[in-house]
């Protein structure tokens, strides 16, 4: 696997266009920055066999982390399972598609059984890339988290997290059109942040970064996502060992069910120095 032909256009996170702006009685043409949305095909290869695992819409950037995090969240790979990741340069690909196709080569001599993923992944940026359709499927591969690790977070620390995440959103500052996920210490220090048109992709990018840098499990970290917390996000956080998940908006009912069953702390509506605790209140110090 190689990085591809240097002459091939590589999409970036921001796309510039011309727009006509109407304000009151005035009209003017100006430049506008948009968050780029491009498809990403994730291929898995081992033992001379290759298979497409997923096709998702994403914002280009941290593509290798996205692929690794997605595969980890679905239980396909764990620490040490990935031998290499690269953009695909197969001759059957159009040049403009090469930076939209990532091949993950496994250390094992054969592909794992992926029949349980239930369907071929074709998603939009508005929905999660998730092949595990119910809590029943999670019970077979994830165990409940415990509060014995001593992780505790104060309300004052949580109050500061949305602002710190917002400060780290460089592309959002120019486009206003991206979700973000941030990883923090219990004291509120930002470890890493990722942006994407899909909040589930932003989480995958963070988890993929941790996987590729031997930092899993993330049991001593707090995850904050922009927007709402969904089942897909909670599943990915659980697989990464995250004990505390916060969102600036509401959780879904299934996200709450998952958090309560697996012993996760779930915080919602974290904004303006207030929040709701839906599960795992013991990790939030009074």
C-alpha positions in Angstrom: 0.0 0.0 0.0 1.2 3.4 -0.9 0.0 6.9 -0.3 -1.0 7.3 -3.9 0.0 9.4 -6.9 1.0 12.9 -5.8 -0.8 14.4 -8.8 -4.1 13.0 -7.6 -6.3 15.5 -5.9 -6.6 14.8 -2.2 -9.8 16.2 -0.6 -9.4 18.4 2.4 -11.7 19.2 5.3 -12.8 22.6 3.8 -14.3 23.3 0.4 -14.4 26.8 -0.9 -17.3 28.0 -3.1 -18.9 31.3 -4.2 -22.3 32.2 -2.8 -24.8 35.0 -3.3 -25.7 36.5 0.1 -28.9 38.4 0.5 -29.3 40.6 3.6 -32.2 43.0 3.9 -32.3 44.9 0.6 -28.6 44.2 -0.2 -27.1 41.5 -2.4 -23.5 40.6 -2.7 -21.4 37.7 -4.0 -18.7 36.4 -1.7 -16.6 33.3 -0.9 -17.9 30.8 1.6 -16.2 27.8 3.3 -18.1 24.5 3.6 -17.3 21.4 5.5 -16.2 18.8 2.9 -18.3 15.6 2.7 -16.8 12.7 0.8 -17.3 8.9 0.9 -14.8 6.7 2.5 -14.6 3.0 1.7 -12.9 0.9 4.3 -11.3 -2.3 3.0 -10.0 -5.2 5.1 -7.2 -7.4 3.9 -5.5 -10.5 5.2 -3.9 -13.6 3.8 -4.2 -12.4 0.2 -8.0 -11.8 0.6 -9.6 -8.4 0.6 -13.2 -7.3 1.4 -15.0 -4.0 1.7 -16.3 -3.6 5.2 -18.0 -0.2 5.1 -18.7 2.9 3.0 -19.5 6.0 5.1 -19.7 9.7 4.4 -17.1 11.7 6.3 -15.0 14.8 6.4 -11.5 14.0 5.0 -8.8 14.1 7.6 -7.6 11.4 10.1 -8.9 8.8 7.7 -6.7 6.0 9.1 -7.9 6.8 12.6 -11.4 6.7 11.4 -11.0 3.3 9.8 -9.2 1.9 12.8 -11.8 3.3 15.3 -14.7 2.0 13.2 -13.3 -1.5 13.1 -12.6 -1.5 16.8 -16.0 -0.2 17.7 -17.5 -3.1 15.7 -15.3 -5.6 17.5 -13.4 -6.5 14.3 -10.0 -5.5 15.6 -8.2 -4.9 18.9 -4.8 -3.8 20.0 -2.1 -5.4 17.9 -4.4 -6.7 15.2 -3.6 -4.0 12.6 -0.3 -4.5 10.6 -0.7 -1.5 8.3 -3.1 1.1 7.0 -2.9 3.0 3.7 -4.8 4.6 0.9 -5.6 2.1 -1.8 -3.9 2.4 -5.2 -5.5 -0.5 -6.9 -5.6 -0.1 -10.7 -9.4 -0.6 -10.7 -9.8 2.7 -8.8 -10.3 6.0 -10.4 -7.5 8.4 -9.4 -10.0 10.8 -7.6 -11.2 7.8 -5.5 -7.8 6.8 -4.2 -7.9 9.1 -1.2 -11.4 8.0 -0.5 -10.5 4.3 -0.1 -8.5 3.0 2.9 -7.1 -0.5 3.2 -6.5 -2.0 6.6 -4.1 -4.9 6.5 -4.4 -7.3 9.5 -1.5 -9.1 11.2 -3.5 -12.3 11.1 -3.2 -14.7 8.2 -6.9 -14.6 7.3 -9.9 -12.4 7.5 -12.0 -12.6 10.7 -15.6 -13.8 10.6 -17.6 -10.6 9.8 -20.9 -12.2 9.1 -22.4 -10.9 12.3 -22.2 -7.3 11.0 -25.6 -8.1 9.5 -25.4 -5.9 6.5 -23.1 -4.2 4.1 -22.5 -0.7 5.4 -23.7 2.1 3.2 -24.6 5.1 5.4 -25.1 8.8 5.2 -23.4 11.3 7.4 -26.6 11.7 9.4 -26.7 8.1 10.7 -24.3 6.0 12.6 -22.1 3.3 11.0 -23.2 0.5 13.2 -23.7 -3.2 12.5 -24.7 -4.2 16.0 -28.4 -3.5 16.0 -29.4 -4.2 19.6 -28.2 -4.5 23.1 -28.4 -8.3 22.8 -25.5 -8.3 20.3 -23.4 -6.2 22.7 -23.8 -8.6 25.6 -21.9 -11.2 23.6 -18.7 -9.1 23.4 -18.7 -6.3 26.0 -18.7 -6.6 29.8 -20.2 -4.0 32.2 -17.8 -1.3 33.4 -17.2 -0.9 37.2 -16.7 2.2 39.3 -13.8 0.5 41.1 -11.2 2.4 39.0 -11.7 5.5 41.2 -12.6 7.8 38.3 -14.4 10.8 39.6 -15.2 14.1 37.8 -16.5 17.3 39.4 -19.3 19.4 38.0 -16.9 22.4 37.7 -14.7 20.3 35.4 -17.7 19.3 33.3 -18.9 22.9 33.0 -15.6 23.9 31.3 -15.5 21.1 28.7 -17.8 22.4 26.0 -15.8 25.6 25.8 -12.5 23.8 25.6 -13.9 21.5 22.9 -15.2 24.5 20.9 -11.8 26.2 21.1 -10.2 23.1 19.5 -12.7 23.0 16.5 -10.7 24.8 13.9 -12.8 23.7 10.9 -16.1 24.4 12.7 -14.8 27.9 13.3 -14.6 28.5 9.5 -17.6 26.5 8.3 -20.1 26.2 11.2 -21.0 22.8 9.9 -19.2 20.1 11.8 -19.6 17.9 14.9 -16.8 17.2 17.3 -15.6 14.7 19.9 -13.1 15.5 22.6 -11.2 13.3 25.0 -10.3 14.8 28.4 -8.6 13.9 31.6 -10.7 13.8 34.8 -9.2 17.2 35.6 -10.4 18.7 32.4 -7.2 18.7 30.3 -7.9 18.2 26.6 -6.1 15.1 25.3 -7.4 15.2 21.7 -10.3 16.4 19.6 -11.6 15.4 16.2 -14.1 16.9 13.8 -16.4 15.4 11.2 -19.8 15.8 9.5 -20.9 12.8 11.5 -20.5 12.8 15.3 -20.1 9.0 15.2 -17.1 9.5 12.8 -15.5 12.0 15.2 -15.7 9.4 18.0 -14.2 6.8 15.7 -11.3 9.1 14.8 -10.5 9.5 18.5 -10.8 5.8 19.3 -8.7 5.0 16.3 -6.0 7.4 17.4 -6.0 5.7 20.8 -5.8 2.2 19.2 -3.0 3.1 16.9 -1.0 4.7 19.7 -1.5 1.9 22.3 -3.7 4.0 24.6 -6.7 1.7 25.0 -8.6 1.2 27.1 -9.7 4.8 27.8 -11.0 4.0 31.3 -9.4 7.2 32.8 -10.9 9.7 30.3 -14.0 11.6 29.7 -15.6 11.7 26.2 -17.6 14.8 25.1 -19.6 14.9 21.9 -21.3 17.8 20.3 -25.0 17.4 19.7 -26.8 14.4 21.1 -25.5 11.0 22.4 -26.8 8.1 20.4 -26.7 4.3 20.7 -23.9 4.2 18.2 -21.7 6.6 20.1 -22.3 4.8 23.4 -21.4 1.5 21.8 -18.1 2.9 20.5 -17.3 4.4 23.9 -18.1 1.2 25.7 -15.8 -0.8 23.3 -13.0 1.7 24.1 -13.6 1.4 27.9 -14.8 5.0 28.3 -16.6 5.3 31.6 -17.9 8.9 31.3 -19.7 10.2 28.2 -21.0 13.7 28.0 -23.1 15.5 25.3 -24.2 19.0 24.9 -27.6 17.9 23.8 -30.0 15.0 24.7 -29.4 11.3 24.7 -31.6 8.8 22.9 -33.6 6.3 24.9 -31.4 3.4 23.7 -28.2 5.3 24.7 -29.6 5.6 28.2 -30.5 1.9 28.2 -27.0 0.9 27.1 -25.3 3.2 29.7 -27.4 1.8 32.6 -26.9 -1.8 31.6 -23.2 -1.5 31.1 -22.4 0.7 34.1 -21.4 3.9 32.1 -21.9 7.4 33.3 -24.0 9.4 30.8 -24.4 13.2 31.0 -26.6 15.2 28.7 -27.5 18.8 28.1 -24.1 19.9 29.3 -24.2 23.6 28.7 -24.5 26.9 30.6 -23.2 25.4 33.8 -25.9 22.7 34.1 -26.4 19.1 33.0 -28.5 16.0 33.5 -27.1 12.7 34.7 -28.9 9.8 33.1 -26.7 7.0 34.4 -23.7 6.4 36.7 -24.1 9.4 39.0 -21.5 7.9 41.4 -18.7 9.1 39.2 -19.8 12.8 39.4 -18.7 14.3 42.7 -21.2 16.5 44.5 
